[in-house]
Amino acid sequence: MKKFPSLTSGPVGSQLVRMTVPMLMGTLSIMIFHLVDTFFLGRYSSEALTAVTFTFPVMMTLGSLALGLGVGVSAVVANAIGEGNQRQVQRLTTDSLFLSVLMVTACAGVGLLTMNPLFRVLGAEGEILHLVRQYMEVWYWSVGMVVIPMVGNGAIRATGDTRTPGLVMMVAAITNVVLDPILIFGWGPIPEMGVRGAALATAGARTMTLMASIYVLVFREKMVSRHGMTPAAVIRSWRRVLHVGIPAAGTRMVVPIAMGVITRLVATYGPAAVAAFGVGSRVGMFVFSVIMSLAAALGPFIGQNLGAGLLDRVRRATWLSCGFGFIYGILIWLMVASLARPIALLFNKDPEMVSAAVNYFRIVPIGAGFSAVLVLAGSVMNAMLKPGTAAGLTVLQIVILYLPLSFLGSRVLGLEGIFWASAVTNILAGIVAVVILRHRLKTLVPTTNET
């Protein structure tokens, strides 16, 4: 049976850099993936850009569910690797993939049956709702191409291999860049398909990630096996993965659900405001890809070292990462604020949209440094098998702070008040995350996996 590489020796900082850089290449590729959709759809029409913005909360909800399961898989598999339990690694990986297949089937069915009422609640009407349906009909049928690789990549990252997922995401992004303009605008014998073409391009690119993930897990790493696959063993694996995965998925799903509420609130200021909010959100995801990549690398590192009982390495990795994240967030704030108008003009020339997007870029990133610390703290908590703490931080950020402050800000300052709510929320929640993280690391004890 394959023996996986260890993250329990060597310089902490250089190991985190080695894991983060290839993950960053992949994460940037996926951010480009989404930005390319936004760019070409914005060039196609303002209605298309607005319609796809309405789909963000739903796509983020299902993506968050998959990411949550991926976090659970990564945490328990990394612990099993740290303990040297190779057979358990196979069992957890195989059973998690089976669970993701069941999840995809259920979500796609429900989504296809609830499109009209759901998007009407979010504020889509008339032609915009028609365009939303065109996009989501394709997306729901191809959702398995999105979800299953996310879960599989969680297992791959647990081995310390962030290079393979990164390369796979790069290839997918390049494929999307090529297919998007062809399918959206038409080319030669290929007809113009608008938003449906964007969805088909995404499905084609994501198919490649599914095939690559299956190849790596089954044939290269040999992490999939039917040996010992009894109902009792499968349920035991699901219980362990879901112990971390359900809180992680739940907290991640809180974000897109809240985004749906905020999108509805933004929609009261008109389609241009919704389009600006969509552009701002996607650019924010792009510039934050460094932090997301570091968080993805930090989880397996913490998990393996915690499983091996190396607590000093856990603490050092945590504070190095948080310090870097805070400084990076400050630099992003300064950069995005200074380039706000040129960035907005890249996507659409509508003066109303550009004005709203400029305000977004000058206000929201003020809290970026604290937001980075919050993301990294959540990753550490999940890797420490403390999903309740990570969930509590997200509830604080979204439910207790962001939503109430957004409604208050909207009432007092209009659209800009919603943007200020995001900045203030991240600052306050980030401070709380540091306090909790400090306490948890002081009382840290090694984890022990079941066999």
HUURBEL-V221386 format. One record per run of one state. SS is the DSSP state (~ for helix, > for strand, _ for the rest). FROM is the first residue (numbers start at 1). LEN is the number of residues. If there is no record, write none. Layout:
# HUURBEL-V221386
((SS:FROM:LEN) (SS:FROM:LEN))
This chain:
# HUURBEL-V221386
((_:1:11) (~:12:33) (_:45:1) (~:46:38) (_:84:2) (~:86:28) (_:114:1) (~:115:8) (_:123:3) (~:126:16) (_:142:1) (~:143:16) (_:159:4) (~:163:23) (_:186:1) (>:187:1) (_:188:2) (>:190:1) (_:191:3) (~:194:27) (_:221:10) (~:231:37) (_:268:3) (~:271:17) (_:288:1) (~:289:19) (_:308:3) (~:311:28) (_:339:1) (~:340:8) (_:348:3) (~:351:33) (_:384:3) (~:387:27) (_:414:1) (~:415:28) (_:443:9))
